[in-house]
Amino acid sequence: MKKAIIIVNLIFIFTSCEKAKKEDLIQGKIEKEQIAVVSKIPGKILKIYVKEGDIVQKGDTLAILDIPEVDAKKNQAEGAVISAKAQYKMAVKGATENQIKQLEAKKMGLKEQYEFAQKSIKRLTNMLKDSLISQQTYDETFAKYQGAQAQYNAVVAELDDAKKGARIEQQTMALGQQDRALGALQEVETADQERYIIAPQNMSIETITLTVGELALPGYTLFNGYVANSTYFRFTIPEKQLDKFKKGQEVTVHIPYKKTDIKGNISTIKQLGAYGNIATAYPDYEMQESLFEIKITPSNNDETKDLITKTTVTLSL
């Protein structure tokens, strides 16, 4: 009987010590900043250059999409640019050399007709004064003189416009069409560059969601991974333990599976929502208490390179 009592007491003491020991530690998780690489335009996967587990640098090509529609639109845009440039050049330059020569020849012919009509009207004016011709004859000749003058003035104005080019409004319109065509070409060239899926940061490739030949839709995640050198430790604590921590405080985090310690600083302390993700394995808090998340950033990132994400870490109170 005495032995049984002694055994029960020993078990009670051992259990109490274990409970006290647990209460002095809080458990958390190793986390890394996640990143997703998505496609901006639809296309089939033509080639994948990486595999799961690879470490890539910012700017590395992860995959190439096959987008035949872009090639067709690019040809259309290039043709529109050539046409718009020619229209603008024609509007600024005006008529061709042959057209100018034709107008100058026309001007010379009309000038001779105008000068002849001018001489004729002078002679007829004197003859009319001497009553050598009728008023009807004079009026008919004067009408021909005015017609010759109008034709000559018209060809002079036409030749002047041909040398100066089109109206400023027409030139502005042609320039606008050229800029519009260039903008469309630039848009297509930008879309053409989107066929290359590029790593946005130094990162590790954790999952690849599609294989060669499958269709990637706009906004669809092609690669998931973790940002390099973004490891941190995440703990959740109840409100009653907040007095033991403050922002900027230096702490030591224990890594059980590696049996090592890593120093870090508390970077953020924020409240979790009612349905927040709890990092502590055995939370000990009252139902009415608020939960808070503590984020600890390692002092030396080199010490965290080989740490496995989502493994358990502990922090002494």
C-alpha positions in Angstrom: 0.0 0.0 0.0 2.8 2.4 0.9 4.6 1.6 -2.3 1.5 2.4 -4.3 1.1 5.8 -2.6 4.8 6.6 -3.2 4.4 5.7 -7.0 1.3 7.8 -7.3 3.1 10.8 -5.6 6.0 10.4 -7.9 3.8 10.4 -11.0 2.0 13.5 -9.7 5.3 15.3 -9.1 6.6 14.3 -12.5 3.5 15.4 -14.2 3.5 18.7 -12.4 7.1 19.3 -13.4 6.3 18.5 -17.0 3.4 20.9 -17.0 5.4 23.7 -15.5 8.1 23.0 -18.0 5.6 23.2 -20.9 4.2 26.4 -19.5 7.6 28.0 -19.7 7.8 27.3 -23.4 5.7 28.3 -26.3 5.8 26.5 -29.7 5.8 28.1 -33.1 6.6 27.4 -36.7 9.3 28.2 -39.2 7.8 30.3 -42.0 9.0 31.9 -45.3 7.4 34.5 -47.5 5.5 32.8 -50.2 5.4 34.0 -53.8 3.3 33.0 -56.8 4.3 33.4 -60.4 1.3 33.9 -62.8 0.8 34.4 -66.5 -0.6 37.7 -67.8 -1.9 36.4 -71.2 -3.3 33.0 -72.3 -1.0 30.6 -74.0 0.1 26.9 -74.0 3.2 25.9 -72.1 5.9 25.4 -74.7 8.9 24.7 -72.4 9.6 24.6 -68.7 13.2 25.3 -67.7 13.0 24.5 -63.9 11.9 21.7 -61.7 10.6 21.6 -58.2 13.3 22.3 -55.6 15.4 24.5 -57.8 16.8 27.8 -56.6 16.4 30.6 -59.2 17.6 34.1 -59.4 15.6 37.2 -60.2 15.2 37.5 -64.0 15.7 33.8 -64.8 13.4 32.4 -67.4 11.1 29.8 -65.8 9.0 28.8 -68.8 7.9 29.9 -72.3 4.4 30.2 -73.6 3.3 29.5 -77.2 1.1 32.5 -78.2 0.5 32.4 -82.0 -2.2 35.2 -81.9 0.5 37.7 -80.8 2.6 37.0 -83.9 -0.4 37.7 -86.2 -1.3 40.9 -84.3 2.3 42.0 -84.5 2.4 41.7 -88.3 -0.9 43.7 -88.5 0.5 46.4 -86.2 3.8 46.7 -88.2 1.8 47.1 -91.4 -0.3 49.8 -89.8 2.8 51.7 -88.6 4.3 51.6 -92.2 1.0 53.0 -93.6 0.6 55.7 -91.0 4.2 56.9 -91.4 3.7 57.2 -95.2 0.5 59.1 -94.7 2.2 61.5 -92.3 5.2 62.0 -94.6 2.9 62.7 -97.5 0.9 65.2 -95.5 4.0 67.1 -94.4 5.8 66.9 -97.8 2.8 67.7 -99.9 2.7 66.9 -103.7 5.4 65.0 -105.6 7.9 66.6 -107.9 6.0 65.5 -111.0 2.8 67.0 -109.5 4.6 70.3 -108.9 5.9 70.3 -112.5 2.4 69.7 -113.8 1.0 72.6 -111.8 3.8 74.9 -112.8 3.1 74.1 -116.5 -0.6 74.7 -116.0 0.2 78.0 -114.3 2.3 79.1 -117.3 -0.4 78.3 -119.7 -3.1 80.1 -117.7 -0.8 83.0 -117.2 -0.4 83.5 -120.9 -4.2 83.3 -121.4 -4.7 85.8 -118.6 -2.1 88.3 -120.0 -3.7 87.9 -123.5 -7.1 88.6 -122.1 -5.8 91.6 -120.1 -4.3 93.1 -123.3 -7.5 92.5 -125.3 -9.7 94.2 -122.7 -7.4 97.2 -122.8 -7.7 97.5 -126.5 -11.5 97.0 -126.5 -11.9 99.6 -123.7 -10.4 102.2 -126.1 -12.4 101.0 -129.0 -15.6 101.2 -126.9 -14.9 104.8 -126.1 -14.6 105.6 -129.8 -17.8 103.6 -130.4 -16.0 101.2 -132.7 -17.5 98.1 -131.0 -20.8 97.4 -129.3 -21.2 97.1 -125.6 -22.2 93.5 -126.0 -18.9 92.6 -127.6 -17.0 94.4 -124.9 -19.0 92.6 -122.1 -18.3 89.2 -123.6 -14.6 89.8 -123.8 -14.6 91.2 -120.2 -16.3 88.0 -119.0 -13.6 85.9 -120.7 -10.9 88.2 -119.0 -12.4 87.6 -115.6 -12.5 83.8 -116.2 -8.9 83.8 -117.2 -8.0 85.8 -114.1 -9.9 83.4 -111.8 -8.3 80.3 -113.3 -4.8 81.8 -113.0 -5.4 82.8 -109.3 -6.7 79.3 -108.6 -3.7 77.5 -110.1 -1.3 79.9 -108.2 -3.1 79.0 -104.9 -3.0 75.3 -105.8 0.7 75.4 -106.5 1.4 77.2 -103.2 -0.6 74.6 -101.3 1.3 71.8 -103.1 4.7 73.2 -102.1 3.7 73.9 -98.5 2.1 70.5 -97.9 -1.3 69.7 -96.4 -3.2 71.8 -94.0 -1.9 71.9 -90.4 -5.0 70.1 -89.3 -4.5 67.3 -91.8 -0.8 67.0 -90.7 -1.9 66.8 -87.0 -4.5 64.1 -87.9 -1.8 62.1 -89.8 0.6 62.4 -86.9 -2.1 61.2 -84.5 -2.7 58.2 -86.7 1.0 57.5 -86.7 1.3 57.7 -82.9 -1.8 55.4 -82.6 -0.2 52.8 -84.9 3.1 53.0 -82.9 1.2 52.6 -79.6 -0.6 49.5 -81.0 2.8 48.0 -82.1 4.3 48.7 -78.7 1.3 47.0 -77.0 1.8 43.9 -79.1 5.6 43.9 -78.5 4.9 44.1 -74.7 2.5 41.2 -75.0 5.1 39.3 -77.0 7.5 39.6 -74.1 4.9 38.1 -71.7 5.4 34.8 -73.4 8.6 34.5 -71.2 7.7 33.6 -67.6 10.4 35.4 -65.5 11.3 34.9 -61.9 10.3 38.1 -60.1 12.7 37.6 -57.1 15.4 35.2 -55.9 13.3 32.2 -54.9 13.0 28.5 -54.5 10.5 26.6 -56.7 8.2 24.5 -54.5 5.4 23.5 -56.9 4.8 23.6 -60.7 1.1 23.5 -61.5 1.1 22.9 -65.3 3.0 20.7 -67.7 4.1 21.2 -71.3 1.2 21.5 -73.6 -1.3 22.6 -71.0 -3.1 26.0 -71.4 -2.1 28.8 -69.0 -4.9 31.3 -68.5 -4.4 35.0 -67.4 -3.8 35.2 -63.7 -3.3 31.5 -63.3 -0.5 30.5 -60.9 2.2 28.6 -62.8 4.9 28.4 -60.0 4.7 28.6 -56.2 7.7 29.1 -54.1 9.5 30.9 -51.2 11.4 34.1 -51.4 15.1 33.7 -50.7 16.3 34.9 -47.3 12.8 35.5 -46.0 12.7 32.9 -43.1 11.0 34.0 -39.9 9.6 32.4 -36.8 5.9 32.7 -36.0 4.3 32.2 -32.6 0.8 32.8 -31.2 0.4 33.8 -27.6 -2.6 34.7 -25.4 -3.2 38.2 -24.2 -2.0 37.4 -20.7 1.6 36.8 -22.0 1.9 40.0 -23.9 3.8 41.6 -21.0 6.8 39.3 -21.7 7.4 40.5 -25.2 7.9 43.9 -26.9 8.8 45.0 -30.4 12.5 45.0 -31.1 13.3 42.7 -28.2 16.1 40.2 -28.8 15.2 36.6 -28.2 16.6 33.1 -28.7 14.6 30.6 -30.7 15.3 26.9 -30.3 15.2 24.5 -33.3 14.3 21.1 -31.8 14.9 19.0 -34.9 18.4 20.5 -35.4 19.1 20.9 -31.7 20.4 24.4 -32.2 19.5 28.0 -31.2 19.1 31.0 -33.4 19.0 34.6 -32.2 16.5 37.1 -33.6 14.4 40.2 -32.9 10.7 40.6 -32.5 9.6 42.5 -35.6 5.8 42.6 -35.3 3.2 41.9 -32.6 -0.4 41.9 -34.0 -3.7 40.6 -33.0 -5.2 37.6 -34.7 -8.8 37.3 -35.9 -11.2 35.0 -34.2 -10.5 32.3 -36.8 -6.7 33.1 -37.0 -4.1 30.5 -37.8 -2.7 29.3 -34.5 1.0 28.4 -34.6 1.2 27.0 -31.0 0.7 23.3 -30.8 -1.0 23.3 -27.4 -2.5 26.8 -26.9 -3.3 27.6 -23.3 -5.7 30.5 -23.1 -9.1 31.5 -21.8 -11.9 31.7 -24.3 -12.4 35.4 -23.8 -8.8 36.2 -24.3 -7.5 37.7 -27.6 -4.7 35.9 -29.5 -1.6 37.7 -30.8 0.9 36.8 -33.4 4.6 37.3 -32.8 6.9 37.5 -35.8 10.6 37.0 -35.1 13.2 37.9 -37.7 16.6 36.1 -37.5 19.6 38.3 -36.8 21.7 36.3 -39.3 19.9 34.9 -42.4 22.8 32.6 -43.2 21.9 30.5 -40.2 18.4 29.9 -41.5 19.2 28.8 -45.1 18.8 25.1 -44.4 15.8 25.3 -42.1 12.7 23.4 -43.2 9.5 25.4 -43.5 6.6 24.5 -41.1 8.8 22.7 -38.7 8.3 23.4 -34.9 10.4 25.8 -32.9 10.2 26.8 -29.3 10.7 30.0 -27.3 11.3 30.3 -23.6 9.2 32.8 -21.6 
